[in-house]
Amino acid sequence: MYDELFEAWRKEKESPEVQPLPKDFFSKLAQYVKKLREESRMLDEKTTRARLLLHESKNVKKLSGELIRLRYVKVLRKTIAGESVAKDVLTDEEGKLCMEVASLGESYQNFLKDVLSGRSQSVEVKEKTKKRVLRFLQEIPAIIGADMKTYGPFQPEDVANVPAENARILVKQGLAVEVEVKM
């Protein structure tokens, strides 16, 4: 997986366009990070193997962060330019995130059109239900969220953004764990 990550990062760095990634790239990457963490916990910190794993983990974290930032910036630039990103180059997770970015871009384009046509409208922003990112531990059928939208069904290791109230219950029942998202 390390070689795949490095190659994806290199291609992304060298190209002005978003580079294609397998749909499950980030879920495989998350599994790889988890495996590294578990392996390093079982080793004596003073061993060569433990130091190598620590070094590899640091590199994976750095490459992953930069890869995601590069792709994010490219998606934002396209959206600002009023262009769309080809869905076949995005991972499953990025496709969902990209829909939200595109929606924001469309709102700004409509706002600009209104201003340029002399219409002054107050901008109303819908109050968003607070959401939490979860990684599911078990198979779960589709649920109706607190915002009355359908979420799921979910398989073990799926990652999804669900309303905070539902997330709290799923975590309490041991069906999922909350994922810390760093920006």
N, C-alpha and C positions, 0 to 999 in steps of 0.2 A: 504494500500500500504506500510505503514511503516514496518509492520510485514514481508511482502514479501521481502522488501529490506534488512532488518536485516537478514532474513534467507538465502538469496542469498549471502550476505557478509560472514556470518558464514561458509557456505558450501565452498565458494571459499577460505577462509582463511585456512580451515582445510585440503583441498585436494591439491595434487600436479598437478592434471589435471584440465582443464577448465571444470567447472560445467555447465550443461544445464540450460538455461534460456528460458522463453517463447519468441517467436520471436518479440513480441511487448513490451517486458519488459521496455526498455528505453523510448519508446514513452509514455507509461503509467506513468513512473516515471516523465517525463517532465511535463505531465499534473498535476500530484500530486504536484510537486514543484510550478507550476503556481497557483494552487488552494491555497496552503499555503500562497504564497506571496499576493494574492488578499484578502484572509481572514484577514491577519495581517494588511493590509493597512486600512481596514475598522474599526479596533478596536482602542480604546484608549490605548496608550502604557503602561499606568499604571495599566491596569486591569490584573488579574491573567490569563485570557484566552490569552491575547496578549503575556504575558511572556512565557506561555507554548508553544504557536505557534512559538515564536522566538527560544526557546530551541529545539523544534522539527525540525525547519528549519535548524538550525546549525548541528544537528545530521544527518539529511538527506544529507546535503551537504558533511559532512565528510565521511559517509558510502558510498555514491555514488562515490566520488572521489577515495576512497580506493578500492572499488569493480572494478571500471574501470581500475585502475592501476594494480591490481592483475591479471586481465584477460589479459591485454596488455602484461605484463611481461611473462605470461605463453605462449601466442601466439608467442612472440618473441623467447623464448627459443626453442619451437618446430620448428620454422622456421629455426633457426640457426643450429639445429640438423638435418635439412633436412627432418623433418617429417611434416605432414600436420595435421591441426586441423579439427576434424569432424564438418562438417557444421551444423549438427543437434543440437549442443550444443551452437551455436552462435546465437545472435539476428540478425535481418535483417541488422541493421547498422554495426554490427561487421563483418558480412559476407562480406560486400563490402570493409570495411577497411582491412580485412584479405587478400583479393585478392591482394591489393597493397603491403602488407608486403611479401606475398608469391612471388610476382614478384621480389621484391628486393632481397629476399633470393636466388631465382633462378639465378639472375644476378651475385651474389657473387659466387655461386657454379660454374657457367660457367667460371668466371674469374679465380677461383682457378684451374679448370681443364686446362685452357689455360696456366697458369703459370707452373703447374706441368708437362705439356707436352712439355714445352720449347717454347711455342708460346708467343711472346710478342705483345700484341695488345693494341692500345690506347682505353681507355674506353670512349665511347661517351654517354653522357647523354642527352636525349631529353629535350629540353626546355619545361617545363610544363606551360600550361596556368594557370595563377593565378586564383584560385577559391575561392568562398565564400560559407559558409554554410547558407542556408535559411530555414525558417519554413514557409510553405505556408498557407495562410489565406483563399484561395478560391480554388475551383476545376479549374485546368488548364490542357489543352491538352498538349501532347508532344511538345517540342520545339527543334529546331536545335540550339545548342550552338555555340558560337564564334569559338570553336575548331572543328566545323563541326560534332560533335557527338550528338546523340539524347538523350534528357533528359525528363523524365516524361513518361506518364501523372502523375499529382500530385493531391492529395486529400487534403482538409483542414487538417492541423496539420502534414502533411508529412514534413520530414526534408531531405534535399538533398544538395550535394556539386555541385555547378554550376559555370561556368566561370564568372569571376568578371564583365565583360561587361553586360552579361545577368542578373546577380544578381542586378546590379545597376538599370536596366530598370524595373525589376519586383518589386523591392522595391519602386521605384519612382511611379509606377502605383498602389501601395497599394495592390498588389497581394501576397506579401510575406514580411517577416521581416528578417533581418540578425541576425544570432545566433552567439554570442561571444563564441569562443572555447578556453578554457583554458587548457594548458598542464602542 
